[in-house]
Amino acid sequence: MVSDLLRQRLSAICAELPGAEVSDPWGGGHDAWKVGGKMFACVGAVTPGLSLKTPDVETATMLIEAGVAQKAKYFHRSWVHLPDGVEEDELRHRVLVSYDTIRAALPKRTQAALPPRPGREEER
């Protein structure tokens, strides 16, 4: 069963991110966080934990080999799955990296329509 606490922690972080929206695209209790229509974080309905995008496959592999994360089922190899009890600092860092990675890949017009992310000195 997925922890409500993890959903609350994720919601608190994502609520600060410009343009971040949550939906349940597959039904059944998923929280898919998106920016510009592209997903950057997902809490499943059954498996405890959180899946996030990393900047590249190499980063995902490093996190998996270091024991910080696991391979995220059903996602590209550049995504990882963090455990339910992940530390707050690690959770925040990974969510922000995922958000920034997805946001930077959005079309320039979409990026320009979003206000700067709080705590980020300059946009890419």
Phi, psi and chi 1 to 4 in degrees:
 res  aa     phi    psi   chi1   chi2   chi3   chi4
   1 MET       -  139.0 -178.4   92.2  177.9      -
   2 VAL   -80.8  138.0  176.6      -      -      -
   3 SER   -73.9  130.5  164.1      -      -      -
   4 ASP   -65.6  -30.5  -74.0  -21.9      -      -
   5 LEU   -62.0  -42.7  179.2   58.3      -      -
   6 LEU   -61.6  -44.3  177.2   62.0      -      -
   7 ARG   -59.6  -41.4  -71.3 -179.0 -166.9  -82.3
   8 GLN   -65.7  -43.6  -67.5  168.8   -0.2      -
   9 ARG   -62.4  -45.1  -68.0  168.5   61.3 -158.1
  10 LEU   -64.8  -43.5  179.3   60.3      -      -
  11 SER   -60.7  -40.3  -68.3      -      -      -
  12 ALA   -63.0  -40.8      -      -      -      -
  13 ILE   -69.2  -49.1  -64.1  166.6      -      -
  14 CYS   -69.0  -26.1  -67.4      -      -      -
  15 ALA   -62.6  -22.9      -      -      -      -
  16 GLU   -85.0   -9.5  -57.0  170.2    3.0      -
  17 LEU   -92.8  123.0  -58.9  175.2      -      -
  18 PRO   -57.7  128.3  -22.0   31.5      -      -
  19 GLY    79.7    0.1      -      -      -      -
  20 ALA   -73.7  131.0      -      -      -      -
  21 GLU  -134.4  147.0  -60.9  176.3  -30.0      -
  22 VAL  -112.1  143.7   66.3      -      -      -
  23 SER  -149.1  173.4   65.7      -      -      -
  24 ASP  -123.4   76.1 -174.9    0.0      -      -
  25 PRO   -66.1  -22.8   24.5  -32.2      -      -
  26 TRP  -106.6   -3.2  -54.1  -73.4      -      -
  27 GLY    74.4  169.9      -      -      -      -
  28 GLY    84.5    7.8      -      -      -      -
  29 GLY   100.2   26.0      -      -      -      -
  30 HIS   -84.3  145.3  -64.4   82.1      -      -
  31 ASP  -111.7  105.1  -74.6   -1.1      -      -
  32 ALA  -105.7  111.6      -      -      -      -
  33 TRP   -90.4  130.8  -76.9   92.0      -      -
  34 LYS  -132.4  155.4  -60.8  178.1 -177.5 -177.9
  35 VAL  -132.8  130.4   61.5      -      -      -
  36 GLY    60.2   27.2      -      -      -      -
  37 GLY    82.2    1.8      -      -      -      -
  38 LYS  -111.7  131.4  -58.3  -67.1 -176.4 -175.3
  39 MET   -73.8  137.5 -172.6  165.7   43.3      -
  40 PHE  -122.9  -13.7   65.9   90.7      -      -
  41 ALA  -153.9  146.3      -      -      -      -
  42 CYS  -148.5  127.8 -176.5      -      -      -
  43 VAL  -105.6  124.8  176.0      -      -      -
  44 GLY   -78.3  177.2      -      -      -      -
  45 ALA   -88.6  -22.0      -      -      -      -
  46 VAL  -123.9  -52.1  177.5      -      -      -
  47 THR   -74.9  123.8  -55.8      -      -      -
  48 PRO   -63.4  142.0  -18.5   29.3      -      -
  49 GLY   118.4 -170.0      -      -      -      -
  50 LEU  -142.3  133.4  164.9   71.3      -      -
  51 SER  -102.0  136.7  -66.0      -      -      -
  52 LEU  -138.6  152.0  -63.1  161.4      -      -
  53 LYS   -81.6  138.8  173.3   88.1  167.8  109.9
  54 THR  -108.5  165.7   64.1      -      -      -
  55 PRO   -61.0  -28.1  -25.1   34.3      -      -
  56 ASP  -164.4  171.0   49.6   46.7      -      -
  57 VAL   -62.3  -36.6  173.0      -      -      -
  58 GLU   -62.8  -41.5  -67.8   77.6   18.0      -
  59 THR   -65.3  -43.4  -58.4      -      -      -
  60 ALA   -59.8  -45.4      -      -      -      -
  61 THR   -61.2  -42.8  -59.1      -      -      -
  62 MET   -62.1  -43.9 -176.2  -96.7  -44.9      -
  63 LEU   -64.8  -38.1  -69.9  169.4      -      -
  64 ILE   -68.4  -46.9  -67.5  165.5      -      -
  65 GLU   -65.0  -30.8  -70.8  175.9   -6.3      -
  66 ALA   -79.9   -7.0      -      -      -      -
  67 GLY    81.3   10.1      -      -      -      -
  68 VAL   -77.6  -33.2  174.5      -      -      -
  69 ALA  -142.5  173.5      -      -      -      -
  70 GLN  -121.3  166.8  -60.2  170.8  -26.5      -
  71 LYS   -63.5  134.4 -178.2 -177.2  179.7  -53.4
  72 ALA   -85.2  116.6      -      -      -      -
  73 LYS   -63.5  143.3  -67.6 -178.9 -177.4  177.6
  74 TYR    72.6    1.3  -47.3  112.6      -      -
  75 PHE  -114.9  165.6  -72.2   92.5      -      -
  76 HIS   -59.9  159.3 -176.0  -92.9      -      -
  77 ARG   -63.2  -14.6  -66.5 -176.6  -47.0  139.5
  78 SER   -85.5    2.2   60.0      -      -      -
  79 TRP  -101.9  147.5  -78.0   70.9      -      -
  80 VAL  -128.1  162.9  -64.8      -      -      -
  81 HIS  -117.1  118.2 -173.3   79.8      -      -
  82 LEU   -91.4  144.5  -62.4  177.3      -      -
  83 PRO   -69.3  161.2   24.1  -30.9      -      -
  84 ASP   -56.8  -38.5 -162.6   23.3      -      -
  85 GLY   -94.0   25.2      -      -      -      -
  86 VAL   -58.0  141.1   64.3      -      -      -
  87 GLU   -60.4  149.0  -65.3  -68.5  -32.1      -
  88 GLU   -57.9  -45.8 -170.3   66.1   28.5      -
  89 ASP   -63.0  -42.4  -70.8  -16.1      -      -
  90 GLU   -66.0  -42.7 -177.1   70.5   14.6      -
  91 LEU   -59.3  -51.4  175.1   63.8      -      -
  92 ARG   -59.1  -46.7  176.4  171.7  -70.6  -79.4
  93 HIS   -59.7  -49.0  174.7   70.1      -      -
  94 ARG   -65.1  -38.7  -68.1  -71.7  150.5 -141.9
  95 VAL   -64.2  -44.9  169.2      -      -      -
  96 LEU   -65.5  -40.5  -64.7  179.4      -      -
  97 VAL   -62.9  -42.7  167.6      -      -      -
  98 SER   -63.1  -48.4 -177.4      -      -      -
  99 TYR   -57.4  -49.5  171.5   86.7      -      -
 100 ASP   -62.0  -38.2  -69.9  -18.7      -      -
 101 THR   -64.0  -47.4  -61.1      -      -      -
 102 ILE   -68.3  -44.0  -65.3  -62.6      -      -
 103 ARG   -60.1  -41.1 -179.0  174.7  169.5  153.5
 104 ALA   -65.5  -23.5      -      -      -      -
 105 ALA   -90.7   -4.6      -      -      -      -
 106 LEU   -70.6  157.4  -66.4  173.0      -      -
 107 PRO   -56.7  146.4  -23.6   32.3      -      -
 108 LYS   -54.1  -39.2  -63.4  -63.2 -179.9 -164.4
 109 ARG   -64.0  -41.2  177.5  176.7  -79.7  178.6
 110 THR   -66.8  -42.7  -55.5      -      -      -
 111 GLN   -60.4  -43.9  -70.3 -178.3   46.3      -
 112 ALA   -64.2  -27.3      -      -      -      -
 113 ALA   -77.5  -13.8      -      -      -      -
 114 LEU   -93.0  136.3  -64.9  169.3      -      -
 115 PRO   -66.9  160.4   11.9  -14.0      -      -
 116 PRO   -60.4  150.2  -16.7   25.6      -      -
 117 ARG   -75.4  130.8  174.9  170.0   69.4   77.9
 118 PRO   -56.4  136.8  -22.2   31.4      -      -
 119 GLY    86.1   -2.3      -      -      -      -
 120 ARG  -109.4  120.9 -173.2  158.8  170.5  105.9
 121 GLU   -68.5  -41.7  -66.2  179.6   14.5      -
 122 GLU  -142.4  146.5   67.0  178.0   56.9      -
 123 GLU   -84.2  153.3  -67.1  -62.8  -42.7      -
 124 ARG   -71.6      -  -67.1 -178.3 -160.1 -175.8
